[in-house]
Structure formats: C-alpha cells, structure tokens
C-alpha cells in the first residue's frame, strides 16, 4: 500500500472538480499519485500526527494514518485529501462527502461536486446544479441548468427554465428568474440585458440601474444612445444616466452632430 500527498495533485484535483471534470479527476488521481507518490516515512515531519491521507490499495482508494494503517477502507474510485475534516469521494461513479469518522456528510449521489468555498459547494445531479453546505444542509435543491461561481459578495447568477436569476450563498433569491439572456457584466459590474421582454441595465448585485423599458438593445455611439421609451425619444448614457428626457416625438436624424426635433 502507498500513501500519497502531493500539493500539486491536490490543486489539479480541486481545479478539475470545480469545473466538473470528474473523469479527468479520477485519472489524474490514479496516474499522478502512482507516478509521484511517497510513503509517509518520506514525508516525516511535514504532516501533523493523526492526519489521514489518501491511500491506494488494489486499485481502490481509502485513507491511512501516519503508520500507514488503512483507517478508512479502500472502496473508492477516487478521493481528495481531507480539508476541514471533509473529503470528496467517488463510489460507483458518483461523488459524495466523507467525514473523518468514515460516515457520510452526503452519500455518493452526485455526478459532480466542487470543493467547499465559504461553507458551500455546487453539486450536479441529473444534469441540474444545486448548492449544499458543509454542515449537511441543502441550500438549493438541484434545479439550475447553469451556474457560475459566487462573486466576492456571495452572489451568483443561475439559469432555471431558460431564464436567469440572482441567488445568494445563504439561500435567498435576490432577482427573480426573468432575465432572458445570461448577464455578461463589464468592469463596472453593469450589463444591458433583457427581462420581461424589454431591455434595461442591471448591476451584478441585482440592482436595476435603468428599468427594462426599451424595445431594443441600445446601441451607443460615443457613449450615447437615442432610443424610445415612455412614448417619446430620449438619450441615455452607457451607465444608464438619462441625458435627454423622452419627449422627442420622432427619432432624431443627426447631421454634423445636430438634429431638428419636434417636442
């Protein structure tokens, strides 16, 4: 039996789990560990006494102590090292979360599971994403067709039923599932997008900067767009500021930067 711990392997495995490449994870875990593994005697002094490390025996993975005794049976196809007393394990093609006492925090039911970040992890089951916590709770049942990592504020835009909404890591829905396209926020955290069949300007926090009242996506020339809303034509800036109230009766036709209009 060999016991393995390789920081590069851990980083690769966690990155692969985060992107859902679980098959690649298993391959990396098996091949890289066998090629770059060391016994605990070679790692003496680097790890705390009592730590359990991934160990492979007869092509299966378990966890061994500092004396190379298999403490958690080698029944898994792939594992990650314990982090905060939890390890990701794959059994019969599904991923779960194992405690140090060999009991499951989550049974192996998921096609994919990401590492826990700030107490939560994304899971994928039957092609839908959900969110679980490191205390065994389910924050969101698997229901999202697409999901992205949470931002620094703990917010994430997710897709459900062909539309997008904003959720918080704590389990709140901050913006209803009405956004018709995936928001692509710029450097200022804002995005012109479509919801309720109209175009408006959203902030990544879910704040409405410019209400969805435009029939078409605004096209800006030198930072200004003339568009129709509220029964008239007006001018707006890329950041949603109203530069000219919508009181012009017809679309202005500019020539040399000036136009005759009827108000």
C-alpha contacts under 8 A as a table, 3 or more apart, distances in Angstrom:
res1	aa1	res2	aa2	distance
1	X	55	X	6.99
1	X	56	X	6.12
1	X	57	X	5.18
1	X	68	X	7.87
2	X	37	X	7.30
2	X	38	X	7.11
2	X	39	X	5.89
2	X	55	X	5.74
2	X	56	X	5.88
2	X	57	X	7.16
2	X	68	X	7.82
3	X	37	X	7.02
3	X	38	X	6.55
3	X	39	X	5.39
3	X	40	X	6.52
3	X	53	X	6.45
3	X	54	X	5.92
3	X	55	X	4.23
3	X	56	X	6.60
3	X	63	X	7.96
3	X	64	X	6.86
3	X	68	X	6.87
4	X	33	X	6.36
4	X	37	X	4.93
4	X	38	X	5.67
4	X	39	X	6.67
4	X	40	X	7.76
4	X	53	X	6.54
4	X	54	X	5.72
4	X	55	X	6.02
5	X	9	X	7.75
5	X	10	X	7.84
5	X	33	X	7.99
5	X	37	X	6.84
5	X	38	X	7.30
5	X	53	X	6.66
5	X	54	X	7.02
5	X	81	X	7.73
6	X	9	X	5.16
6	X	10	X	6.26
6	X	33	X	7.77
6	X	36	X	7.59
6	X	37	X	7.24
7	X	10	X	5.06
7	X	11	X	6.23
8	X	11	X	5.16
8	X	12	X	6.21
9	X	12	X	5.15
9	X	13	X	5.99
9	X	28	X	7.68
9	X	29	X	7.18
9	X	32	X	6.97
9	X	33	X	7.47
10	X	13	X	5.10
10	X	14	X	6.05
10	X	80	X	7.05
10	X	81	X	7.23
11	X	14	X	5.25
11	X	15	X	6.10
12	X	15	X	5.16
12	X	16	X	6.11
12	X	25	X	7.93
13	X	16	X	5.11
13	X	17	X	6.12
13	X	25	X	5.46
13	X	28	X	7.25
13	X	29	X	7.12
13	X	80	X	7.28
14	X	17	X	5.04
14	X	18	X	6.11
14	X	80	X	7.91
14	X	114	X	7.39
14	X	115	X	6.37
15	X	18	X	5.09
15	X	19	X	6.51
16	X	19	X	5.28
16	X	20	X	6.17
16	X	21	X	5.04
16	X	22	X	6.62
16	X	24	X	7.09
16	X	25	X	5.90
17	X	20	X	4.98
17	X	21	X	5.79
17	X	22	X	5.83
17	X	25	X	6.79
17	X	112	X	7.04
17	X	113	X	6.37
17	X	114	X	5.07
17	X	115	X	6.91
18	X	21	X	7.68
18	X	113	X	7.33
18	X	114	X	4.55
18	X	115	X	6.53
19	X	114	X	7.61
20	X	112	X	5.63
20	X	113	X	7.19
20	X	114	X	7.29
21	X	24	X	5.41
21	X	25	X	6.25
21	X	112	X	7.92
22	X	25	X	4.77
22	X	26	X	6.36
22	X	111	X	7.94
22	X	112	X	6.44
23	X	26	X	5.30
23	X	27	X	6.41
24	X	27	X	5.06
24	X	28	X	6.01
25	X	28	X	5.14
25	X	29	X	5.90
25	X	78	X	7.75
26	X	29	X	5.00
26	X	30	X	6.15
26	X	77	X	7.08
26	X	78	X	5.30
26	X	79	X	7.97
27	X	30	X	5.28
27	X	31	X	5.90
27	X	32	X	7.96
28	X	31	X	5.24
28	X	32	X	5.28
28	X	33	X	7.51
29	X	32	X	5.66
29	X	33	X	5.69
29	X	78	X	6.64
29	X	79	X	7.67
30	X	33	X	5.49
30	X	34	X	6.14
30	X	78	X	7.55
31	X	34	X	5.30
31	X	35	X	6.19
32	X	35	X	5.09
32	X	36	X	5.77
32	X	37	X	7.68
33	X	36	X	5.14
33	X	37	X	4.92
34	X	37	X	5.60
38	X	42	X	6.12
38	X	43	X	7.14
39	X	42	X	5.46
39	X	43	X	6.76
40	X	43	X	4.82
40	X	44	X	6.03
40	X	66	X	6.30
40	X	67	X	7.52
40	X	68	X	7.05
41	X	44	X	5.15
43	X	46	X	5.65
43	X	47	X	7.22
44	X	47	X	7.01
45	X	48	X	7.59
47	X	51	X	7.02
48	X	51	X	5.79
49	X	66	X	6.51
50	X	65	X	6.29
50	X	66	X	6.53
51	X	65	X	6.19
51	X	66	X	6.86
52	X	63	X	5.66
52	X	64	X	5.35
52	X	65	X	4.90
52	X	66	X	7.24
52	X	71	X	7.87
52	X	81	X	7.99
52	X	82	X	7.25
52	X	100	X	7.82
53	X	63	X	5.21
53	X	64	X	5.49
53	X	65	X	6.59
53	X	81	X	6.16
53	X	82	X	7.36
54	X	61	X	6.72
54	X	62	X	5.84
54	X	63	X	4.58
54	X	64	X	6.53
54	X	79	X	6.90
54	X	80	X	7.09
54	X	81	X	5.96
55	X	61	X	5.57
55	X	62	X	5.20
55	X	63	X	5.08
55	X	64	X	5.85
55	X	70	X	7.50
55	X	74	X	7.51
56	X	59	X	6.27
56	X	60	X	5.51
56	X	61	X	4.44
56	X	62	X	6.28
56	X	74	X	6.81
57	X	60	X	5.42
57	X	61	X	6.37
57	X	62	X	7.84
57	X	74	X	6.50
59	X	77	X	7.83
60	X	74	X	5.23
60	X	75	X	5.59
60	X	76	X	5.50
60	X	77	X	5.61
60	X	78	X	7.56
61	X	73	X	7.69
61	X	74	X	4.42
61	X	75	X	5.93
61	X	76	X	4.87
61	X	77	X	6.08
61	X	78	X	6.11
61	X	79	X	6.69
62	X	70	X	6.90
62	X	71	X	7.72
62	X	72	X	5.36
62	X	73	X	5.11
62	X	74	X	3.75
62	X	75	X	6.34
62	X	76	X	6.39
62	X	79	X	7.58
63	X	70	X	5.81
63	X	71	X	5.84
63	X	72	X	4.98
63	X	73	X	6.94
63	X	74	X	7.12
64	X	67	X	7.61
64	X	68	X	5.29
64	X	69	X	5.10
64	X	70	X	4.22
64	X	71	X	5.11
64	X	72	X	6.74
65	X	68	X	5.27
65	X	69	X	5.52
65	X	70	X	6.74
65	X	71	X	6.44
66	X	69	X	7.42
70	X	73	X	6.20
70	X	74	X	7.54
72	X	102	X	6.16
75	X	91	X	7.35
76	X	79	X	6.86
76	X	89	X	6.46
76	X	90	X	5.67
76	X	91	X	5.09
76	X	92	X	7.94
77	X	89	X	7.62
77	X	90	X	5.49
77	X	91	X	5.77
77	X	92	X	7.44
77	X	93	X	7.67
78	X	89	X	5.84
78	X	90	X	5.18
78	X	91	X	7.58
79	X	87	X	6.92
79	X	88	X	5.60
79	X	89	X	4.35
79	X	90	X	6.28
80	X	87	X	5.56
80	X	88	X	5.31
80	X	89	X	6.61
81	X	87	X	5.76
81	X	88	X	7.68
82	X	85	X	5.44
82	X	86	X	5.01
82	X	87	X	4.43
82	X	88	X	7.82
82	X	100	X	7.64
83	X	86	X	5.30
83	X	87	X	6.30
85	X	99	X	6.01
85	X	100	X	5.67
86	X	97	X	6.51
86	X	98	X	5.64
86	X	99	X	4.94
86	X	100	X	6.53
87	X	97	X	5.64
87	X	98	X	5.21
87	X	99	X	6.65
87	X	100	X	7.91
88	X	95	X	6.75
88	X	96	X	5.83
88	X	97	X	4.69
88	X	98	X	6.27
88	X	113	X	7.84
88	X	115	X	7.85
89	X	95	X	5.53
89	X	96	X	5.42
89	X	97	X	6.03
89	X	98	X	6.68
89	X	108	X	7.43
90	X	93	X	6.09
90	X	94	X	5.26
90	X	95	X	4.28
90	X	96	X	6.30
90	X	108	X	6.57
91	X	94	X	5.39
91	X	95	X	6.40
91	X	96	X	7.80
91	X	108	X	6.22
93	X	111	X	7.47
94	X	108	X	5.06
94	X	109	X	5.32
94	X	110	X	5.22
94	X	111	X	5.33
94	X	112	X	7.52
95	X	107	X	7.72
95	X	108	X	4.51
95	X	109	X	5.97
95	X	110	X	4.96
95	X	111	X	6.13
95	X	112	X	6.25
95	X	113	X	6.55
96	X	104	X	7.39
96	X	105	X	7.68
96	X	106	X	5.19
96	X	107	X	4.99
96	X	108	X	3.73
96	X	109	X	6.24
96	X	110	X	6.51
96	X	113	X	7.59
97	X	104	X	5.88
97	X	105	X	5.37
97	X	106	X	4.97
97	X	107	X	6.68
97	X	108	X	7.16
98	X	102	X	6.15
98	X	103	X	5.95
98	X	104	X	4.54
98	X	105	X	5.65
98	X	106	X	7.01
99	X	102	X	5.44
99	X	103	X	5.45
99	X	104	X	5.86
99	X	105	X	6.25
100	X	103	X	7.35
104	X	107	X	5.60
105	X	134	X	7.91
105	X	135	X	7.72
105	X	136	X	5.65
106	X	109	X	7.76
106	X	136	X	6.86
109	X	125	X	7.37
110	X	113	X	6.60
110	X	123	X	6.31
110	X	124	X	5.72
110	X	125	X	5.10
111	X	123	X	7.51
111	X	124	X	5.51
111	X	125	X	5.52
111	X	126	X	7.53
112	X	123	X	5.56
112	X	124	X	5.03
112	X	125	X	7.30
113	X	121	X	6.77
113	X	122	X	5.75
113	X	123	X	4.39
113	X	124	X	6.47
114	X	121	X	5.44
114	X	122	X	5.43
114	X	123	X	6.58
115	X	121	X	5.83
115	X	122	X	7.89
116	X	119	X	5.67
116	X	120	X	5.00
116	X	121	X	4.51
116	X	122	X	7.97
116	X	133	X	7.76
116	X	134	X	7.05
117	X	120	X	5.47
117	X	121	X	6.35
119	X	133	X	5.51
119	X	134	X	5.27
119	X	135	X	7.91
120	X	131	X	6.65
120	X	132	X	5.54
120	X	133	X	4.26
120	X	134	X	5.99
120	X	169	X	7.42
121	X	131	X	5.76
121	X	132	X	5.49
121	X	133	X	6.33
121	X	134	X	7.74
122	X	129	X	6.62
122	X	130	X	5.79
122	X	131	X	4.70
122	X	132	X	6.50
123	X	129	X	5.54
123	X	130	X	5.27
123	X	131	X	5.98
123	X	132	X	7.13
123	X	142	X	7.33
124	X	127	X	6.04
124	X	128	X	5.36
124	X	129	X	4.37
124	X	130	X	6.28
124	X	142	X	6.67
125	X	128	X	5.37
125	X	129	X	6.46
125	X	130	X	7.86
125	X	142	X	6.38
127	X	145	X	7.03
128	X	142	X	5.18
128	X	143	X	5.22
128	X	144	X	5.19
128	X	145	X	5.19
128	X	146	X	7.54
129	X	141	X	7.78
129	X	142	X	4.60
129	X	143	X	5.74
129	X	144	X	4.86
129	X	145	X	6.35
129	X	146	X	6.85
129	X	147	X	6.90
130	X	139	X	7.63
130	X	140	X	5.14
130	X	141	X	4.94
130	X	142	X	3.66
130	X	143	X	6.05
130	X	144	X	6.56
131	X	138	X	6.30
131	X	139	X	5.28
131	X	140	X	4.88
131	X	141	X	6.61
131	X	142	X	7.13
132	X	136	X	7.09
132	X	137	X	5.90
132	X	138	X	4.44
132	X	139	X	5.22
132	X	140	X	6.81
133	X	136	X	5.74
133	X	137	X	5.29
133	X	138	X	6.22
133	X	139	X	6.60
134	X	137	X	7.22
138	X	141	X	6.34
139	X	169	X	7.88
139	X	170	X	7.07
139	X	171	X	5.32
140	X	143	X	7.59
140	X	171	X	6.55
143	X	160	X	6.78
144	X	147	X	6.66
144	X	158	X	6.38
144	X	159	X	5.47
144	X	160	X	4.89
144	X	161	X	7.90
145	X	158	X	7.64
145	X	159	X	5.48
145	X	160	X	5.68
145	X	161	X	7.49
146	X	158	X	5.69
146	X	159	X	5.03
146	X	160	X	7.43
147	X	156	X	7.37
147	X	157	X	6.61
147	X	158	X	4.57
147	X	159	X	6.49
148	X	156	X	6.15
148	X	157	X	6.57
148	X	158	X	6.73
149	X	156	X	6.34
150	X	153	X	7.51
150	X	154	X	5.18
150	X	155	X	5.05
150	X	156	X	4.69
150	X	169	X	7.41
151	X	154	X	5.27
151	X	155	X	5.44
151	X	156	X	6.43
152	X	155	X	7.46
154	X	168	X	5.78
154	X	169	X	5.38
155	X	166	X	6.89
155	X	167	X	5.78
155	X	168	X	4.60
155	X	169	X	6.25
155	X	205	X	7.20
156	X	166	X	5.72
156	X	167	X	5.51
156	X	168	X	6.47
156	X	169	X	7.78
157	X	164	X	6.52
157	X	165	X	5.55
157	X	166	X	4.45
157	X	167	X	6.33
157	X	183	X	7.87
158	X	164	X	5.47
158	X	165	X	5.58
158	X	166	X	6.29
158	X	167	X	7.29
159	X	162	X	6.27
159	X	163	X	5.48
159	X	164	X	4.32
159	X	165	X	6.45
159	X	177	X	7.63
159	X	182	X	7.84
160	X	163	X	5.55
160	X	164	X	6.17
160	X	165	X	7.67
160	X	177	X	6.98
162	X	180	X	7.19
163	X	177	X	5.59
163	X	178	X	5.55
163	X	179	X	5.35
163	X	180	X	4.93
163	X	181	X	6.80
163	X	182	X	7.92
164	X	176	X	7.77
164	X	177	X	4.93
164	X	178	X	6.05
164	X	179	X	4.83
164	X	180	X	6.40
164	X	181	X	6.91
164	X	182	X	6.38
165	X	173	X	7.41
165	X	174	X	7.60
165	X	175	X	5.28
165	X	176	X	5.15
165	X	177	X	4.12
165	X	178	X	6.56
165	X	179	X	6.46
166	X	173	X	5.92
166	X	174	X	5.33
166	X	175	X	4.80
166	X	176	X	6.87
166	X	177	X	7.53
166	X	206	X	6.70
167	X	171	X	6.77
167	X	172	X	5.57
167	X	173	X	4.41
167	X	174	X	5.46
167	X	175	X	7.09
168	X	171	X	5.57
168	X	172	X	5.15
168	X	173	X	6.43
168	X	174	X	6.88
169	X	172	X	7.29
173	X	176	X	6.64
174	X	206	X	6.63
175	X	206	X	5.81
176	X	179	X	7.93
178	X	195	X	5.43
178	X	196	X	6.25
179	X	182	X	7.33
179	X	183	X	7.90
179	X	193	X	7.30
179	X	194	X	5.83
179	X	195	X	4.36
179	X	196	X	7.26
180	X	193	X	7.71
180	X	194	X	5.63
180	X	195	X	5.59
180	X	196	X	7.94
180	X	197	X	7.90
181	X	193	X	6.72
181	X	194	X	6.57
183	X	191	X	6.34
183	X	192	X	7.88
183	X	193	X	6.43
184	X	191	X	6.09
185	X	188	X	7.53
185	X	189	X	5.10
185	X	190	X	5.03
185	X	191	X	4.84
185	X	203	X	7.59
185	X	204	X	6.59
186	X	189	X	5.19
186	X	190	X	5.66
186	X	191	X	6.47
187	X	190	X	7.52
189	X	203	X	5.59
189	X	204	X	5.37
190	X	201	X	6.77
190	X	202	X	5.56
190	X	203	X	4.36
190	X	204	X	6.09
190	X	239	X	7.70
191	X	201	X	5.58
191	X	202	X	5.34
191	X	203	X	6.44
191	X	204	X	7.74
192	X	199	X	6.80
192	X	200	X	5.56
192	X	201	X	4.36
192	X	202	X	6.29
192	X	217	X	7.28
192	X	218	X	7.90
193	X	199	X	5.54
193	X	200	X	5.74
193	X	201	X	6.23
193	X	202	X	7.05
193	X	217	X	7.42
194	X	197	X	6.23
194	X	198	X	5.36
194	X	199	X	4.28
194	X	200	X	6.23
194	X	212	X	7.01
194	X	217	X	7.86
195	X	198	X	5.55
195	X	199	X	6.35
195	X	200	X	7.49
195	X	212	X	6.57
196	X	212	X	7.35
197	X	215	X	7.84
198	X	212	X	4.98
198	X	213	X	5.38
198	X	214	X	5.32
198	X	215	X	5.45
198	X	216	X	7.21
199	X	211	X	7.72
199	X	212	X	4.59
199	X	213	X	5.96
199	X	214	X	4.82
199	X	215	X	6.34
199	X	216	X	6.28
199	X	217	X	5.83
199	X	218	X	7.97
200	X	208	X	7.72
200	X	209	X	7.69
200	X	210	X	5.30
200	X	211	X	5.04
200	X	212	X	3.81
200	X	213	X	6.40
200	X	214	X	6.61
201	X	208	X	6.22
201	X	209	X	5.27
201	X	210	X	4.75
201	X	211	X	6.61
201	X	212	X	7.14
201	X	239	X	7.91
201	X	240	X	6.55
202	X	206	X	6.37
202	X	207	X	5.98
202	X	208	X	4.83
202	X	209	X	5.53
202	X	210	X	7.04
203	X	206	X	5.44
203	X	207	X	5.16
203	X	208	X	6.33
203	X	209	X	6.56
204	X	207	X	7.23
208	X	211	X	6.08
209	X	239	X	7.89
209	X	240	X	6.17
210	X	240	X	5.38
210	X	241	X	7.85
213	X	229	X	6.10
213	X	230	X	7.74
214	X	217	X	7.05
214	X	218	X	7.80
214	X	227	X	7.39
214	X	228	X	6.66
214	X	229	X	5.86
215	X	228	X	7.65
215	X	229	X	7.85
218	X	225	X	6.29
218	X	227	X	7.00
219	X	225	X	5.90
220	X	223	X	5.29
220	X	224	X	4.98
220	X	225	X	4.60
220	X	237	X	7.74
220	X	238	X	7.01
221	X	224	X	5.32
221	X	225	X	6.34
223	X	237	X	5.66
223	X	238	X	5.64
224	X	235	X	6.61
224	X	236	X	5.82
224	X	237	X	4.83
224	X	238	X	6.61
225	X	235	X	5.50
225	X	236	X	5.45
225	X	237	X	6.44
225	X	238	X	7.79
226	X	233	X	6.64
226	X	234	X	5.52
226	X	235	X	4.36
226	X	236	X	6.56
226	X	251	X	7.63
226	X	252	X	7.75
227	X	233	X	5.49
227	X	234	X	5.75
227	X	235	X	6.31
227	X	236	X	7.73
227	X	251	X	7.68
228	X	231	X	6.89
228	X	232	X	5.44
228	X	233	X	4.27
228	X	234	X	6.27
228	X	246	X	6.88
228	X	251	X	7.87
229	X	232	X	5.61
229	X	233	X	6.34
229	X	234	X	7.46
229	X	246	X	6.44
230	X	246	X	6.57
231	X	246	X	7.27
231	X	247	X	7.69
231	X	249	X	7.92
232	X	246	X	4.58
232	X	247	X	4.89
232	X	248	X	5.31
232	X	249	X	5.41
232	X	250	X	7.32
233	X	245	X	7.57
233	X	246	X	4.42
233	X	247	X	5.84
233	X	248	X	4.76
233	X	249	X	6.30
233	X	250	X	6.55
233	X	251	X	6.19
234	X	242	X	7.67
234	X	243	X	7.49
234	X	244	X	5.08
234	X	245	X	5.00
234	X	246	X	3.79
234	X	247	X	6.47
234	X	248	X	6.50
235	X	242	X	6.10
235	X	243	X	5.16
235	X	244	X	4.76
235	X	245	X	6.79
235	X	246	X	7.24
236	X	240	X	6.01
236	X	241	X	5.57
236	X	242	X	4.50
236	X	243	X	5.16
236	X	244	X	6.91
237	X	240	X	5.31
237	X	241	X	5.25
237	X	242	X	6.53
237	X	243	X	6.65
238	X	241	X	7.41
242	X	245	X	6.46
247	X	263	X	5.82
248	X	251	X	7.29
248	X	252	X	7.90
248	X	261	X	6.44
248	X	262	X	5.77
248	X	263	X	4.74
249	X	261	X	7.54
249	X	262	X	5.75
249	X	263	X	5.81
250	X	261	X	7.11
250	X	262	X	6.96
252	X	259	X	5.98
252	X	260	X	6.98
252	X	261	X	6.07
253	X	259	X	5.63
253	X	260	X	7.51
254	X	257	X	5.49
254	X	258	X	5.06
254	X	259	X	4.50
254	X	260	X	7.89
255	X	258	X	5.40
255	X	259	X	6.22
